[in-house]
């Protein structure tokens, strides 16, 4: 998508959080939210944390994940008004406040959360702002939900032609294999 590297990163984090912290189906099998240490590790990996994530932080992000999922589902259903309403509410709830920051030897860049928030709230604010940037652009249709049977994981389409329909190559291959078997 190339909005900017930070926006792209927080949108990718939103995808990872939704896919890790919302139940449903994944690649043809039921998906349950991990618990305990597995959830902490999954959240740390999703947000690319450089430290351990606590149970409280993982739980806070799990509280925001259904709203983030609702944005992807609304866009996939063509209901941009619902997606925008959900994002506007998240932006208020997480107290998103863009500001410039420089740390860890990086150049100045935009952070999408205030300086006094919680770990989960700050990540949720960043994800909501990143998704708002996508939704407010001509590339809003790049947010999607996997169209494979028995999979509801979300994705962001970063391909050149914008024709992605699946969350993963595994789901794409499952669909192609099923179609081939149905023809023969």
C-alpha positions as CSV (number, residue, x, y, z in Angstrom):
1,X,0.0,0.0,0.0
2,X,2.8,2.3,0.8
3,X,1.0,5.0,2.8
4,X,4.2,5.3,4.9
5,X,6.2,2.7,6.7
6,X,4.7,3.3,10.1
7,X,1.1,3.3,8.8
8,X,1.8,0.1,6.9
9,X,3.3,-1.5,10.0
10,X,0.3,-0.7,12.3
11,X,-2.2,-2.0,9.7
12,X,-0.2,-5.2,9.6
13,X,-0.3,-5.3,13.4
14,X,-4.1,-4.8,13.3
15,X,-4.4,-7.8,11.0
16,X,-2.2,-9.9,13.3
17,X,-4.1,-8.9,16.4
18,X,-7.5,-9.7,14.9
19,X,-6.3,-13.0,13.6
20,X,-4.7,-14.0,17.0
21,X,-7.3,-12.5,19.3
22,X,-10.7,-13.3,17.7
23,X,-12.3,-16.8,17.6
24,X,-13.7,-18.3,14.5
25,X,-12.2,-20.5,11.8
26,X,-8.7,-20.6,10.4
27,X,-7.7,-22.6,7.3
28,X,-10.7,-24.9,7.5
29,X,-10.5,-25.6,11.3
30,X,-12.0,-24.0,14.3
31,X,-9.8,-21.3,15.9
32,X,-9.8,-20.6,19.6
33,X,-8.1,-17.6,21.2
34,X,-5.0,-18.9,22.9
35,X,-4.8,-18.5,26.7
36,X,-2.1,-17.8,29.3
37,X,1.4,-17.9,28.1
38,X,0.5,-18.8,24.5
39,X,-1.7,-15.7,24.3
40,X,1.0,-13.4,25.8
41,X,3.5,-14.8,23.3
42,X,1.1,-14.5,20.3
43,X,0.3,-10.9,21.2
44,X,4.0,-10.1,21.7
45,X,4.7,-11.5,18.2
46,X,1.7,-9.7,16.7
47,X,2.8,-6.3,18.0
48,X,6.5,-7.0,17.4
49,X,7.2,-6.3,21.1
50,X,10.7,-6.2,22.3
51,X,9.7,-7.3,25.7
52,X,7.3,-9.7,27.4
53,X,3.6,-8.9,27.3
54,X,1.7,-9.2,30.6
55,X,-1.7,-11.0,31.0
56,X,-3.3,-7.6,31.6
57,X,-1.9,-6.1,28.4
58,X,-2.9,-9.1,26.3
59,X,-6.4,-9.0,27.8
60,X,-6.7,-5.3,27.1
61,X,-5.8,-5.9,23.4
62,X,-8.2,-8.8,23.3
63,X,-10.9,-6.4,24.3
64,X,-10.2,-4.2,21.3
65,X,-9.8,-7.0,18.8
66,X,-13.6,-7.6,18.1
67,X,-14.0,-3.9,17.1
68,X,-10.9,-4.1,14.8
69,X,-12.4,-7.3,13.2
70,X,-15.7,-5.5,12.7
71,X,-13.9,-2.9,10.5
72,X,-12.5,-5.6,8.2
73,X,-15.9,-7.4,8.1
74,X,-17.7,-4.1,7.3
75,X,-15.3,-3.3,4.5
76,X,-15.6,-6.8,3.1
77,X,-19.4,-6.4,3.1
78,X,-19.2,-3.0,1.4
79,X,-20.5,-1.2,4.5
80,X,-18.0,1.6,4.7
81,X,-20.3,3.7,7.0
82,X,-20.3,1.0,9.6
83,X,-16.5,0.6,9.3
84,X,-16.0,4.4,9.7
85,X,-18.3,4.6,12.6
86,X,-16.5,1.7,14.4
87,X,-13.1,3.4,13.7
88,X,-14.3,6.8,14.9
89,X,-15.5,5.2,18.2
90,X,-12.2,3.4,18.6
91,X,-10.3,6.6,17.9
92,X,-12.2,8.3,20.7
93,X,-12.1,5.3,23.1
94,X,-8.3,4.9,22.7
95,X,-7.7,8.6,22.9
96,X,-5.7,8.5,19.6
97,X,-3.6,11.7,19.4
98,X,-0.9,11.7,16.7
99,X,2.4,13.2,17.6
100,X,6.0,13.2,16.4
101,X,8.4,10.9,18.2
102,X,12.1,10.0,17.9
103,X,13.5,7.1,19.9
104,X,15.8,4.1,19.6
105,X,18.0,5.9,17.0
106,X,15.1,6.3,14.6
107,X,14.4,9.5,12.8
108,X,11.3,11.6,13.6
109,X,8.1,9.6,12.9
110,X,4.4,9.8,13.7
111,X,3.0,7.9,16.7
112,X,-0.8,7.6,16.7
113,X,-1.3,7.5,20.5
114,X,-0.6,9.9,23.3
115,X,2.3,9.7,25.7
116,X,0.3,8.6,28.8
117,X,-1.7,5.6,27.6
118,X,-1.6,1.9,28.3
119,X,0.2,-0.7,26.3
120,X,-3.0,-2.1,24.8
121,X,-4.7,1.2,24.4
122,X,-1.7,2.7,22.6
123,X,-1.6,-0.3,20.2
124,X,-5.3,-0.1,19.6
125,X,-5.1,3.6,19.0
126,X,-2.3,3.0,16.4
127,X,-4.2,0.2,14.7
128,X,-7.4,2.3,14.6
129,X,-5.6,5.3,13.1
130,X,-3.7,3.1,10.6
131,X,-7.0,1.5,9.5
132,X,-8.6,5.0,9.3
133,X,-5.9,6.1,6.9
134,X,-6.6,3.1,4.7
135,X,-10.4,3.5,5.0
136,X,-10.1,7.2,4.1
137,X,-8.1,6.5,0.9
138,X,-9.0,5.1,-2.5
139,X,-7.4,1.8,-1.3
140,X,-10.0,1.0,1.3
141,X,-11.1,-2.1,-0.5
142,X,-7.7,-3.6,0.3
143,X,-9.0,-4.7,3.7
144,X,-10.6,-8.1,3.6
145,X,-11.8,-11.3,5.2
146,X,-10.7,-14.6,3.7
147,X,-13.2,-16.0,1.2
148,X,-12.1,-19.6,1.6
149,X,-14.7,-21.9,3.1
150,X,-14.3,-22.3,6.9
151,X,-11.9,-19.4,7.3
152,X,-12.6,-16.0,8.6
153,X,-9.1,-14.6,9.1
154,X,-8.5,-11.0,7.9
155,X,-5.8,-9.6,5.6
156,X,-4.7,-6.5,3.9
157,X,-4.0,-6.8,0.2
158,X,-0.7,-5.2,-0.7
159,X,-0.5,-6.8,-4.1
160,X,-0.1,-4.6,-7.2
161,X,-3.4,-5.5,-8.8
162,X,-5.5,-5.6,-5.6
163,X,-7.1,-9.0,-6.3
164,X,-6.2,-10.9,-3.1
165,X,-9.1,-13.0,-1.7
166,X,-7.4,-15.2,0.8
167,X,-5.6,-14.8,4.1
168,X,-2.9,-17.1,3.1
169,X,-1.5,-19.3,0.4
170,X,-2.7,-22.3,2.4
171,X,-6.3,-21.1,2.0
172,X,-5.9,-20.3,-1.6
173,X,-4.5,-23.8,-2.3
174,X,-7.4,-25.4,-0.3
175,X,-9.9,-23.6,-2.6
176,X,-8.0,-24.4,-5.8
177,X,-7.7,-28.1,-4.8
178,X,-11.4,-28.3,-4.0
179,X,-12.3,-26.7,-7.3
180,X,-10.0,-29.1,-9.1
181,X,-11.6,-32.1,-7.3
182,X,-15.1,-30.9,-8.1
183,X,-14.2,-30.7,-11.8
184,X,-12.7,-34.2,-12.0
